[in-house]
Amino acid sequence: MRHFKWIDWNRQKVRDHGVSPEEVEQSFDRIVSTETRSDGSVRVLNELPSGKFLWVIWRYDEEEEIPDVFGESDDHPVFVITAFFP
């Protein structure tokens, strides 16, 4: 299961593009293409359940680890930088 790290900054940034954080999270269920960028971020083209496509630029948040019920998990949250409709 993916974990997302949302702060006021990235919530507002996606909303400025007419996208909700919920749409961003839903879109990760259907990844169409992936590209790792030179700065270490990842650009993905995702498809929403509605059939609309969504570009999302993100990186793993390595400052924080998500504990699981059995101890520490190695999974880092997804930190969304921006998202927008093509």
Secondary structure, DSSP 8 states (H G I E B T S, - for coil): ---EE--HHHHHHHHTTT--HHHHHHHTTSEEEEEE-TTS-EEEEEE-TTS-EEEEEEEE-TT---EETTEE-----EEEEEEE--
